[in-house]
Amino acid sequence: MHFTVHQSININMIKIGAITNSSVMQIGSSGSIQAQSDIYNTGGYTEPAEEAEAAGEIAPIVPLRP
């Protein structure tokens, strides 16, 4: 069975609360959504990175509500 869907979607503002590795955000219609997960080592690394060290006081970059 085939459907032809013509859509016109205008989004003035969208707020996404959280994104995870398995998140799906759909706007409009889709015949099917298939899971896909790809991991790439684009830097050619062969071992884990060194532990990061905190330098001074740690404060969030974005101000948070109390």
Summary of the structure (lengths in Angstrom):
residues: 66
radius of gyration: 20.6
end to end distance: 54.0
largest distance: 62.6
contacts: 27
relative contact order: 0.16
helix: 0%
strand: 0%
